[in-house]
Amino acid sequence: VDIIVLLPKGHCTKIQELQMTTVLKENVHVFGVEGNSDELDEPIKTVFADVAFVKKHNLMSLNSINWSRVLVQMAHHFFAYFQCTPSLDTHPLPLVEVVVPTGAAGNLAAGYIAQKIGLPIRLVVAVNRNDIIHRTVQQGDFSLSEAVKSTLASAMDIQVPYNMERVFWLLSGCDSQVTRALMEQFERTQSVNLPKELHSKHSPVLPCPCLCSQVPGSCPGCWPDP
């Protein structure tokens, strides 16, 4: 197995950079690339859209473009729930609120799938100044800002949270045509106002909205992002 690591130059802390560049194994190849996380994701998604090329070279991705990553994260939500719940003998099972710091929304999609199959959790999305997910959840505004804002949480400095496509698919009742239309419009115009029936969608599991969101500074215990 050969591992190819793409390191966004200038967007990681020194410690993170050293963690990736000091692995002395012949099968680990680290490349520093120009651009932010969104710009780095584009060629990766393009490569994996070429099914013949992927099969020929036996490629796989370990980020949440890969569905298996989302499945593993879904298991994290179940594990966390079992840790927080003293007994599973009560009925109904107690509700647990899960705060999900997110950039590309992979862990958010995983939590929503877990919720859809019966896990009684309420998802709270925590984002930084790159707040497209916050605006989508609160206002139905899935649109790019003028620029990615650099923060101390560089992994969350994302303007195109590609896992929201999976969330839209779930909210639409697994309607692939609706989801495709939304994403194609986003690719053309970089802006989508979610249809009311999606934005106001309630979870079939919980009596409250399936998602809410917070930005740093808007809730107790949060500090403003520098």
Backbone as CSV, one residue per row, in Angstrom:
resi,resn,N_x,N_y,N_z,CA_x,CA_y,CA_z,C_x,C_y,C_z
1,VAL,0.848,-1.186,0.000,0.000,0.000,0.000,0.885,1.239,0.000
2,ASP,0.623,2.140,-0.947,1.295,3.427,-0.966,0.330,4.500,-0.488
3,ILE,0.827,5.381,0.356,0.003,6.452,0.926,0.491,7.788,0.375
4,ILE,-0.423,8.538,-0.216,-0.099,9.861,-0.748,-0.797,10.906,0.117
5,VAL,-0.011,11.775,0.718,-0.529,12.821,1.598,-0.396,14.161,0.882
6,LEU,-1.500,14.900,0.788,-1.480,16.239,0.210,-1.536,17.253,1.345
7,LEU,-0.479,18.006,1.502,-0.341,18.958,2.603,-0.575,20.375,2.082
8,PRO,-1.631,21.048,2.530,-1.870,22.426,2.074,-0.847,23.378,2.700
9,LYS,0.083,23.831,1.900,1.172,24.659,2.405,0.640,25.961,3.007
10,GLY,1.129,26.246,4.224,0.746,27.488,4.877,-0.591,27.454,5.581
11,HIS,-1.270,26.301,5.567,-2.591,26.212,6.190,-2.619,25.215,7.344
12,CYS,-1.451,24.761,7.785,-1.365,23.860,8.932,-0.409,24.467,9.953
13,THR,-0.544,24.058,11.210,0.417,24.486,12.212,1.747,23.786,11.963
14,LYS,2.800,24.298,12.560,4.117,23.688,12.396,4.120,22.249,12.896
15,ILE,3.450,21.995,14.007,3.403,20.633,14.560,2.689,19.697,13.579
16,GLN,1.564,20.140,13.037,0.845,19.306,12.070,1.707,19.022,10.839
17,GLU,2.419,20.032,10.378,3.275,19.855,9.215,4.380,18.851,9.499
18,LEU,4.974,18.948,10.684,6.040,18.005,11.046,5.500,16.585,11.185
19,GLN,4.286,16.452,11.708,3.684,15.116,11.830,3.574,14.435,10.469
20,MET,3.323,15.223,9.427,3.132,14.648,8.099,4.419,14.521,7.298
21,THR,5.419,15.330,7.621,6.626,15.345,6.791,7.799,14.595,7.404
22,THR,7.629,14.034,8.593,8.737,13.323,9.244,8.474,11.827,9.350
23,VAL,7.507,11.325,8.582,7.251,9.878,8.537,8.243,9.256,7.557
24,LEU,9.182,8.500,8.088,10.278,7.968,7.258,9.953,6.553,6.786
25,LYS,8.949,6.438,5.988,8.555,5.160,5.402,8.538,5.292,3.888
26,GLU,9.055,4.267,3.202,9.171,4.349,1.752,7.815,4.416,1.048
27,ASN,6.760,3.929,1.707,5.448,3.913,1.051,4.611,5.146,1.391
28,VAL,5.176,6.105,2.112,4.464,7.340,2.448,5.064,8.492,1.647
29,HIS,4.245,9.150,0.841,4.703,10.222,-0.036,3.920,11.496,0.290
30,VAL,4.619,12.510,0.774,3.971,13.751,1.203,4.283,14.858,0.201
31,PHE,3.229,15.525,-0.264,3.388,16.607,-1.229,2.778,17.884,-0.652
32,GLY,3.564,18.957,-0.653,3.037,20.265,-0.291,2.371,20.880,-1.512
33,VAL,1.139,21.334,-1.363,0.397,21.873,-2.502,-0.071,23.293,-2.186
34,GLU,-0.169,24.096,-3.232,-0.668,25.453,-3.090,-2.190,25.425,-3.023
35,GLY,-2.749,26.383,-2.291,-4.198,26.504,-2.248,-4.783,26.091,-0.909
36,ASN,-6.068,26.386,-0.726,-6.754,26.036,0.510,-7.387,24.649,0.404
37,SER,-8.103,24.256,1.432,-8.675,22.901,1.468,-9.676,22.668,0.347
38,ASP,-10.483,23.679,0.036,-11.456,23.525,-1.050,-10.752,23.298,-2.378
39,GLU,-9.706,24.069,-2.629,-8.972,23.938,-3.893,-8.239,22.606,-3.964
40,LEU,-7.833,22.089,-2.820,-7.162,20.795,-2.783,-8.146,19.654,-3.056
41,ASP,-9.385,19.821,-2.603,-10.388,18.762,-2.776,-10.813,18.583,-4.232
42,GLU,-10.781,19.657,-5.008,-11.302,19.599,-6.368,-10.612,18.526,-7.228
43,PRO,-9.261,18.520,-7.312,-8.636,17.468,-8.139,-8.854,16.069,-7.584
44,ILE,-8.988,15.954,-6.259,-9.242,14.637,-5.678,-10.607,14.122,-6.137
45,LYS,-11.623,14.980,-6.055,-12.965,14.575,-6.489,-12.984,14.254,-7.982
46,THR,-12.207,15.012,-8.765,-12.150,14.769,-10.205,-11.540,13.399,-10.502
47,VAL,-10.479,13.063,-9.778,-9.834,11.757,-9.965,-10.804,10.630,-9.652
48,PHE,-11.517,10.737,-8.533,-12.392,9.642,-8.122,-13.683,9.584,-8.932
49,ALA,-13.954,10.623,-9.694,-15.091,10.567,-10.617,-14.761,9.748,-11.857
50,ASP,-13.458,9.516,-12.091,-13.004,8.707,-13.230,-12.895,7.255,-12.768
51,VAL,-13.984,6.534,-12.871,-14.062,5.173,-12.316,-13.013,4.253,-12.949
52,ALA,-12.820,4.348,-14.249,-11.851,3.476,-14.930,-10.434,3.731,-14.409
53,PHE,-10.089,4.997,-14.219,-8.757,5.348,-13.721,-8.570,4.825,-12.303
54,VAL,-9.592,4.972,-11.484,-9.524,4.512,-10.091,-9.334,2.999,-10.033
55,LYS,-10.080,2.275,-10.852,-9.952,0.814,-10.859,-8.589,0.373,-11.379
56,LYS,-8.111,1.041,-12.401,-6.819,0.687,-12.995,-5.685,0.821,-11.985
57,HIS,-5.733,1.868,-11.152,-4.645,2.140,-10.214,-4.978,1.758,-8.773
58,ASN,-6.132,1.114,-8.558,-6.535,0.660,-7.223,-6.453,1.791,-6.195
59,LEU,-7.143,2.882,-6.486,-7.089,4.059,-5.632,-8.238,4.078,-4.632
60,MET,-7.989,4.673,-3.487,-9.042,4.968,-2.527,-8.660,6.228,-1.772
61,SER,-9.667,6.899,-1.243,-9.444,8.115,-0.467,-9.777,7.846,0.996
62,LEU,-9.034,8.469,1.901,-9.308,8.285,3.323,-10.033,9.481,3.935
63,ASN,-10.385,10.469,3.125,-11.209,11.539,3.679,-12.677,11.194,3.446
64,SER,-13.578,12.096,3.797,-14.992,11.722,3.769,-15.604,11.757,2.384
65,ILE,-14.800,11.988,1.337,-15.272,11.676,-0.013,-15.606,10.190,-0.080
66,ASN,-14.838,9.395,0.660,-15.030,7.949,0.727,-16.174,7.631,1.694
67,TRP,-17.189,6.951,1.203,-18.363,6.620,2.011,-17.988,5.815,3.258
68,SER,-16.955,4.987,3.182,-16.579,4.168,4.337,-16.138,5.033,5.510
69,ARG,-15.551,6.200,5.225,-15.161,7.124,6.305,-16.399,7.595,7.069
70,VAL,-17.464,7.879,6.343,-18.702,8.324,6.986,-19.295,7.194,7.831
71,LEU,-19.228,5.969,7.343,-19.751,4.827,8.108,-18.996,4.653,9.422
72,VAL,-17.685,4.819,9.379,-16.890,4.717,10.612,-17.278,5.831,11.587
73,GLN,-17.463,7.033,11.066,-17.860,8.141,11.931,-19.247,7.920,12.516
74,MET,-20.113,7.249,11.789,-21.429,6.929,12.321,-21.300,6.052,13.566
75,ALA,-20.367,5.101,13.524,-20.133,4.252,14.693,-19.668,5.071,15.889
76,HIS,-18.926,6.154,15.640,-18.483,7.032,16.727,-19.682,7.611,17.477
77,HIS,-20.729,7.981,16.746,-21.915,8.556,17.389,-22.597,7.529,18.289
78,PHE,-22.674,6.279,17.829,-23.265,5.238,18.670,-22.404,5.004,19.911
79,PHE,-21.094,4.938,19.726,-20.203,4.715,20.869,-20.354,5.845,21.886
80,ALA,-20.363,7.090,21.394,-20.492,8.240,22.293,-21.830,8.197,23.033
81,TYR,-22.883,7.808,22.311,-24.195,7.733,22.952,-24.184,6.713,24.090
82,PHE,-23.614,5.539,23.828,-23.577,4.495,24.865,-22.748,4.944,26.069
83,GLN,-21.717,5.748,25.834,-20.903,6.253,26.932,-21.658,7.278,27.776
84,CYS,-22.564,8.004,27.134,-23.278,9.073,27.833,-24.571,8.597,28.494
85,THR,-25.018,7.409,28.154,-26.302,6.922,28.651,-26.075,5.852,29.718
86,PRO,-26.470,6.115,30.961,-26.210,5.157,32.037,-26.948,3.839,31.874
87,SER,-28.119,3.863,31.221,-28.894,2.628,31.055,-29.655,2.676,29.739
88,LEU,-29.713,1.524,29.073,-30.493,1.404,27.839,-31.826,0.721,28.099
89,ASP,-32.180,0.557,29.392,-33.416,-0.129,29.753,-34.602,0.824,29.879
90,THR,-34.364,2.122,29.744,-35.447,3.089,29.871,-36.183,3.242,28.539
91,HIS,-37.453,3.646,28.645,-38.244,3.882,27.432,-39.085,5.139,27.631
92,PRO,-38.973,6.095,26.725,-38.060,6.087,25.578,-36.619,6.334,26.012
93,LEU,-35.692,6.033,25.129,-34.286,6.270,25.432,-34.039,7.771,25.569
94,PRO,-33.121,8.167,26.472,-32.871,9.590,26.677,-32.230,10.239,25.447
95,LEU,-32.541,11.495,25.258,-31.967,12.269,24.168,-30.600,12.797,24.574
96,VAL,-29.622,12.657,23.691,-28.275,13.180,23.931,-27.960,14.211,22.860
97,GLU,-27.505,15.364,23.292,-27.118,16.413,22.348,-25.647,16.248,21.996
98,VAL,-25.357,16.190,20.707,-23.991,15.974,20.227,-23.532,17.222,19.477
99,VAL,-22.474,17.840,19.970,-21.906,19.003,19.297,-20.857,18.519,18.305
100,VAL,-21.025,18.892,17.048,-20.166,18.394,15.977,-19.391,19.562,15.359
101,PRO,-18.123,19.767,15.752,-17.308,20.748,15.018,-17.057,20.212,13.614
102,THR,-17.306,21.021,12.622,-17.244,20.460,11.271,-16.774,21.464,10.242
103,GLY,-16.157,20.916,9.185,-15.740,21.711,8.045,-16.415,21.207,6.793
104,ALA,-16.091,19.953,6.420,-16.676,19.353,5.214,-17.980,18.621,5.493
105,ALA,-18.412,18.580,6.766,-19.705,18.016,7.172,-19.764,16.493,7.118
106,GLY,-18.617,15.816,7.088,-18.629,14.358,7.086,-19.202,13.789,8.370
107,ASN,-18.741,14.297,9.518,-19.229,13.800,10.800,-20.683,14.207,11.021
108,LEU,-21.073,15.335,10.433,-22.467,15.758,10.489,-23.353,14.787,9.717
109,ALA,-22.935,14.418,8.512,-23.695,13.452,7.720,-23.791,12.118,8.452
110,ALA,-22.684,11.707,9.076,-22.682,10.448,9.818,-23.667,10.499,10.980
111,GLY,-23.684,11.629,11.700,-24.612,11.770,12.821,-26.053,11.786,12.371
112,TYR,-26.321,12.396,11.230,-27.688,12.453,10.739,-28.161,11.071,10.291
113,ILE,-27.265,10.285,9.688,-27.625,8.910,9.309,-27.917,8.093,10.559
114,ALA,-27.062,8.239,11.587,-27.295,7.528,12.849,-28.645,7.920,13.435
115,GLN,-28.964,9.196,13.352,-30.247,9.688,13.844,-31.400,9.087,13.043
116,LYS,-31.236,9.012,11.720,-32.298,8.495,10.863,-32.600,7.022,11.143
117,ILE,-31.576,6.262,11.579,-31.832,4.837,11.825,-32.205,4.564,13.275
118,GLY,-32.403,5.636,14.052,-32.990,5.444,15.371,-32.210,5.941,16.561
119,LEU,-30.993,6.412,16.398,-30.218,6.882,17.541,-30.788,8.213,18.030
120,PRO,-31.232,8.293,19.286,-31.879,9.517,19.769,-30.865,10.606,20.140
121,ILE,-30.339,11.271,19.130,-29.392,12.355,19.351,-29.913,13.614,18.674
122,ARG,-29.473,14.740,19.207,-29.742,16.039,18.588,-28.402,16.612,18.180
123,LEU,-28.275,16.989,16.927,-26.993,17.443,16.394,-26.900,18.962,16.452
124,VAL,-25.804,19.432,17.038,-25.501,20.858,17.067,-24.219,21.065,16.272
125,VAL,-24.303,21.838,15.214,-23.158,22.036,14.336,-22.347,23.234,14.827
126,ALA,-21.056,23.026,15.059,-20.162,24.116,15.464,-19.214,24.424,14.316
127,VAL,-19.199,25.679,13.907,-18.340,26.091,12.800,-17.525,27.313,13.232
128,ASN,-16.544,27.668,12.396,-15.813,28.903,12.659,-16.331,30.005,11.726
129,ARG,-15.490,30.958,11.385,-15.953,32.084,10.556,-16.308,31.663,9.136
130,ASN,-15.889,30.495,8.713,-16.313,29.945,7.415,-17.640,29.224,7.659
131,ASP,-18.720,29.994,7.563,-19.984,29.587,8.189,-21.057,29.128,7.211
132,ILE,-20.676,28.547,6.080,-21.682,28.148,5.101,-22.670,27.129,5.682
133,ILE,-22.203,26.226,6.535,-23.124,25.242,7.118,-24.087,25.932,8.072
134,HIS,-23.585,26.868,8.869,-24.434,27.634,9.788,-25.528,28.361,9.006
135,ARG,-25.155,29.021,7.908,-26.142,29.752,7.112,-27.137,28.805,6.444
136,THR,-26.658,27.630,6.045,-27.550,26.656,5.412,-28.589,26.162,6.402
137,VAL,-28.139,25.826,7.623,-29.044,25.292,8.637,-30.022,26.364,9.116
138,GLN,-29.520,27.572,9.344,-30.355,28.612,9.928,-31.241,29.316,8.907
139,GLN,-30.735,29.517,7.698,-31.439,30.357,6.734,-31.752,29.662,5.402
140,GLY,-31.226,28.464,5.205,-31.390,27.803,3.910,-30.502,28.406,2.839
141,ASP,-29.459,29.126,3.272,-28.563,29.835,2.350,-27.282,29.024,2.144
142,PHE,-27.264,28.218,1.088,-26.091,27.408,0.760,-25.323,28.137,-0.337
143,SER,-24.499,29.099,0.062,-23.789,29.922,-0.913,-22.398,30.264,-0.395
144,LEU,-21.486,30.462,-1.331,-20.116,30.779,-0.982,-19.994,32.197,-0.465
145,SER,-19.060,32.403,0.472,-18.658,33.745,0.858,-17.624,34.236,-0.146
146,GLU,-17.170,35.457,0.027,-16.213,36.010,-0.929,-14.888,35.264,-0.909
147,ALA,-14.468,34.807,0.281,-13.169,34.136,0.388,-13.149,33.263,1.631
148,VAL,-12.288,32.246,1.601,-12.059,31.421,2.787,-11.295,32.255,3.805
149,LYS,-11.763,32.239,5.051,-11.110,32.998,6.116,-10.190,32.056,6.896
150,SER,-8.942,32.416,7.025,-7.984,31.589,7.763,-8.223,31.723,9.259
151,THR,-8.256,30.580,9.951,-8.444,30.562,11.400,-7.458,29.575,12.013
152,LEU,-7.476,29.477,13.342,-6.621,28.508,14.022,-7.101,27.081,13.777
153,ALA,-8.379,26.920,13.443,-8.931,25.587,13.137,-8.891,25.390,11.629
154,SER,-7.697,25.168,11.102,-7.529,25.147,9.645,-8.319,24.028,8.973
155,ALA,-8.546,22.915,9.681,-9.314,21.813,9.086,-10.771,22.203,8.849
156,MET,-11.223,23.272,9.493,-12.599,23.736,9.329,-12.686,24.931,8.387
157,ASP,-11.556,25.322,7.820,-11.549,26.471,6.905,-11.983,26.013,5.511
158,ILE,-13.265,25.734,5.394,-13.817,25.146,4.178,-15.058,25.930,3.771
159,GLN,-15.175,26.221,2.499,-16.357,26.893,1.971,-17.275,25.943,1.219
160,VAL,-16.756,24.810,0.793,-17.575,23.861,0.028,-17.649,22.549,0.810
161,PRO,-18.574,22.442,1.761,-18.712,21.225,2.553,-19.413,20.133,1.744
162,TYR,-18.612,19.312,1.055,-19.179,18.420,0.040,-20.101,17.356,0.621
163,ASN,-20.035,17.101,1.926,-20.954,16.130,2.511,-22.366,16.678,2.696
164,MET,-22.545,17.986,2.501,-23.904,18.515,2.556,-24.759,17.916,1.449
165,GLU,-24.131,17.468,0.374,-24.878,16.776,-0.678,-25.564,15.539,-0.103
166,ARG,-24.869,14.828,0.768,-25.463,13.650,1.408,-26.593,14.062,2.357
167,VAL,-26.400,15.166,3.082,-27.438,15.658,3.984,-28.675,16.068,3.187
168,PHE,-28.466,16.762,2.066,-29.607,17.166,1.232,-30.358,15.933,0.724
169,TRP,-29.602,14.908,0.357,-30.223,13.680,-0.146,-31.110,13.048,0.929
170,LEU,-30.631,13.036,2.168,-31.414,12.481,3.267,-32.639,13.347,3.554
171,LEU,-32.445,14.681,3.575,-33.558,15.589,3.846,-34.643,15.489,2.780
172,SER,-34.233,15.194,1.543,-35.194,15.129,0.434,-35.902,13.784,0.349
173,GLY,-35.678,12.921,1.350,-36.286,11.593,1.288,-35.576,10.687,0.308
174,CYS,-34.250,10.883,0.202,-33.403,10.092,-0.691,-33.797,10.302,-2.160
175,ASP,-34.154,11.533,-2.495,-34.533,11.886,-3.861,-33.284,12.342,-4.613
176,SER,-32.745,11.479,-5.436,-31.497,11.769,-6.147,-31.663,12.908,-7.142
177,GLN,-32.838,13.014,-7.762,-33.060,14.065,-8.756,-33.061,15.442,-8.108
178,VAL,-33.715,15.574,-6.965,-33.725,16.851,-6.244,-32.313,17.227,-5.821
179,THR,-31.594,16.238,-5.288,-30.234,16.493,-4.830,-29.324,16.889,-5.984
180,ARG,-29.425,16.184,-7.096,-28.611,16.505,-8.271,-28.895,17.935,-8.749
181,ALA,-30.169,18.314,-8.786,-30.533,19.653,-9.249,-29.933,20.728,-8.341
182,LEU,-29.987,20.505,-7.030,-29.415,21.466,-6.084,-27.915,21.612,-6.288
183,MET,-27.210,20.485,-6.415,-25.756,20.532,-6.518,-25.306,21.077,-7.872
184,GLU,-26.045,20.771,-8.924,-25.691,21.327,-10.229,-25.884,22.841,-10.245
185,GLN,-26.945,23.308,-9.583,-27.135,24.754,-9.480,-26.008,25.391,-8.679
186,PHE,-25.599,24.731,-7.599,-24.501,25.263,-6.777,-23.204,25.337,-7.584
187,GLU,-22.938,24.321,-8.378,-21.723,24.332,-9.195,-21.756,25.448,-10.241
188,ARG,-22.946,25.738,-10.759,-23.063,26.791,-11.777,-22.985,28.189,-11.168
189,THR,-23.705,28.391,-10.062,-23.886,29.752,-9.544,-23.200,29.993,-8.214
190,GLN,-22.713,28.913,-7.558,-22.096,28.995,-6.228,-23.084,29.520,-5.183
191,SER,-24.362,29.356,-5.452,-25.379,29.825,-4.510,-26.666,29.042,-4.713
192,VAL,-27.239,28.544,-3.606,-28.515,27.838,-3.643,-29.337,28.263,-2.431
193,ASN,-30.582,28.630,-2.665,-31.541,28.809,-1.581,-32.356,27.527,-1.476
194,LEU,-32.229,26.849,-0.359,-32.906,25.567,-0.222,-34.416,25.732,-0.304
195,PRO,-35.081,24.807,-0.994,-36.548,24.828,-0.998,-37.084,24.733,0.427
196,LYS,-38.195,25.397,0.672,-38.750,25.446,2.024,-38.983,24.059,2.594
197,GLU,-39.408,23.128,1.726,-39.708,21.782,2.229,-38.460,21.062,2.729
198,LEU,-37.270,21.467,2.258,-36.028,20.892,2.770,-35.532,21.654,3.981
199,HIS,-35.555,22.979,3.898,-35.005,23.780,4.993,-35.790,23.601,6.278
200,SER,-37.104,23.402,6.165,-37.942,23.263,7.357,-38.149,21.807,7.752
201,LYS,-37.398,20.924,7.099,-37.582,19.488,7.322,-37.295,19.119,8.770
202,HIS,-38.128,18.305,9.359,-37.928,17.833,10.719,-37.517,16.368,10.693
203,SER,-36.774,15.999,11.692,-36.321,14.621,11.786,-37.489,13.696,12.085
204,PRO,-37.533,12.523,11.466,-38.576,11.561,11.790,-38.356,10.908,13.147
205,VAL,-37.178,11.121,13.734,-36.859,10.476,15.008,-37.174,11.389,16.180
206,LEU,-36.864,12.677,16.049,-36.979,13.598,17.163,-38.108,14.600,16.939
207,PRO,-38.687,15.123,18.018,-39.744,16.124,17.869,-39.195,17.527,17.649
208,CYS,-37.893,17.659,17.428,-37.281,18.964,17.220,-36.555,18.943,15.884
209,PRO,-36.157,20.111,15.362,-35.412,20.097,14.101,-34.185,19.200,14.192
210,CYS,-33.859,18.553,13.107,-32.789,17.564,13.133,-31.431,18.220,13.317
211,LEU,-31.305,19.481,12.931,-30.021,20.158,13.032,-30.224,21.545,13.619
212,CYS,-29.276,21.992,14.415,-29.189,23.403,14.727,-27.707,23.746,14.644
213,SER,-27.356,24.993,14.760,-25.949,25.334,14.572,-25.536,26.466,15.489
214,GLN,-24.253,26.507,15.770,-23.671,27.552,16.599,-22.393,28.026,15.948
215,VAL,-22.108,29.293,16.109,-20.807,29.816,15.741,-20.119,30.251,17.021
216,PRO,-18.765,30.188,17.086,-18.065,30.591,18.305,-18.485,31.982,18.755
217,GLY,-18.730,32.089,20.076,-19.140,33.366,20.627,-20.643,33.485,20.776
218,SER,-21.397,32.556,20.176,-22.853,32.674,20.219,-23.471,31.802,21.307
219,CYS,-22.645,31.053,22.016,-23.195,30.219,23.077,-22.224,30.217,24.253
220,PRO,-22.707,29.965,25.480,-21.821,29.968,26.641,-20.699,28.968,26.467
221,GLY,-19.509,29.349,26.911,-18.366,28.443,26.828,-17.603,28.544,25.540
222,CYS,-18.046,29.388,24.575,-17.350,29.559,23.314,-16.580,30.869,23.330
223,TRP,-15.454,30.867,22.671,-14.649,32.067,22.550,-14.655,32.536,21.115
224,PRO,-14.541,33.842,20.893,-14.483,34.334,19.514,-13.288,33.758,18.775
225,ASP,-13.496,33.461,17.520,-12.397,32.941,16.701,-11.422,34.065,16.396
226,PRO,-10.093,33.859,16.549,-9.145,34.943,16.322,-9.042,35.300,14.843
